[in-house]
Amino acid sequence: MSMPSIDLTCDKCSYKTSTMKLWGQRYYLVDGKTAHVSRQFGYCHDCDDVVPIESLELDELLDRINRLLESIAELKRSRLKLLFSSYRRKLLDSELSEVIILNRLITRQGTEKCLKCSSDRIEIMKGDFMLDYDIGGLYSGEKHTGMKHHKCGGEFVATPCGVRFNVRFTPVYYNLDGTKVG
């Protein structure tokens, strides 16, 4: 799959990173069941770099849980179809498992970890780096993000990367404490 990205460049020292750091297949793995790891940008003091970190914001977790519960209710309403579809049964099981895992994550708010090294010595980088998406399948525009570069105090400026990347991801798994497993 071909994907566009956004470059983030410091306006003071020209350090550059990309939204590609947020890409990938990352899952919490609990008793053989998985749930997607939501992520955001942060600064990790152990990596000494801008990295993806867990996003455990309550509103986001509750929204994900509510969407899954609505999907489960819809699957249950179509019971007759459910009886004859192993795919639908697997989907129901998967969504129920994800709700259980996300519910357990709610208690971890404020204990986010670096998804690169699993350190808890991180700082969340708040700001808006999203750009307009144009018809040609690329981002357009430019904007100051409000995200500060921890090394020099400059601000990251978001600009579109002019290339779409075709990538294949290897899944990475974490336990409920945000530590990489396997």
N, C-alpha and C positions, 0 to 999 in steps of 0.2 A: 504494500500500500504506500502511495506517495503522500507525504505530509509536509505542509509548510511550517516554518518556525519564525520566531521573533528574536532578533538580536537585542541584547541589553548591554549598552556601553556606558561606562562611567564618564560623566562630563568633565571630570577633574583630572583623572590619570589615564584614561582610555583603556582601563581593564574591560574586557569583553566576555560575556557569557551568553547563553542562549536558552530559550524555553525547551530545547531538546533535552536538557537535563531532567525535565519533569516527565519525559516520555518513558514508556516501558510498561511491562506487565509486572506489577507488584501486588502481592496478596498476603493477607494474614492467613496463616495455616493453623487451624485448631482441630484436633481430633480427625484429621483427614478432610476437613471441610475448609473452604476458602471464602474470603471476602476481599474485595478490592481495597487497596490502600489509597486513600485520598492524600494528595501531596501539595505542597506549596514551597515557595522559595524561602530559604533561611541561610543564616551564616553559621557555619560550624567552626568552633574554636579549635577542635582537634584536627579537622581537615584543613583549617585555615583557608576556607574557600566558600563561595556561594554554592549551595547544594540543595537537593530536594529534601524536605523534611516532612514528617507526618502532618496532616491537617486533621485535628480532632475538635473542630469547632462544633459546639452543641447544635446550633441551628442546622448546619450542614448534615450532621449525623442524623438528626431527627427527620430532616427532609428525605434522606436516603431510606430510612426505616419506613416512613409513611408511604413512599413510592413503592417499596417492596411489598408492604402490607396490602396496598391497593391491587398490585399485580397478583398477589396470592388470593385475594378475595375474588378477583375476576376468574382465575383458574378454578377456584372452588365452585363458582356459579355454573361453570360449564362441566359439571360432574360427569355427565354422560361421555363427553369427549375425553375427560380425564381418565375414565376407566379404560378407554381404548387407545390411549396414547402413552407409550412409555416415555416419549420425549417430554410430554407435559408433566408427567409424574417426576421426572428427573429435575425439570425446571422448578417445580414446586418445592422439592426437597432442597435444591440449591438456594432458592430465595429464602426459605425458612432458616436455613443454616446461616445465611448472611445476616438476617435480622438478629439472630442470637449473638453472633460475633459483634456486630455493630453496637448492640445494647450493652455488651460488656466493655466496649471501648469508651463509652460515655464517662465512666469513672476515671479515665486516664487524662482528662482535659488538663492542660498545663504541664504535661510530662512528655511532650512530643520529642521525638528522636530524629537524628540524622539518618537518612535512608542509605547513606553511603558507608558510614562506619559505626552506626548505632549509638553514637555519643549523645548524651543529654546536655552537653555544653553547647547549646545552640541559641540563636536569636531569630525569631520569626521576622521576616521582612515584609512589612505591609506596604501595599501600593497597588496601583492598577497598571498593568503592562499590556493589556489586551488592545489590539488595533482592529480597525475595520477589516473585514474579509471581503475581497472583491470577487467579481464573477470569474476572473481568470484562475482562481484557486490559490491566490497568494494574499498576504496581508498588505495593507497600504496605510500610509500616514506615518506620523512620528509624534511621540509625546513623552514628556517627563513623567516618570512613574511614581515619584514620591518615595521610592526605595533608595535608602542610603547605602553607599559602599563603605563597609566597615574599616577598610584600610586607610582611606584618604578623606572620607566625609563627603565625597561627591555624590551626585544623584544619578541614578541609572536612567538613560533615555532609551525608549523602545523604538526600534526601527524594523521594518520587514527584512527578512533574509530573502534574497531574490531567487533562491533555489528551493525546490521541493525535494525532500529526501525520501528514498525508498529504503525502508529498514525492516529488519526482522528482529523480534525481541525474544530473549530467553527469560522465562518467568523467574522472579526472585521472591522468596518467601520469608515472612517475618512471624515471630510469635506475637502474642497479644501485648507484650511489653515493648514491641517495636524493635526487637533484636533480630538480626538476620539469622535464619536457620538453614542448614543444609547448603 
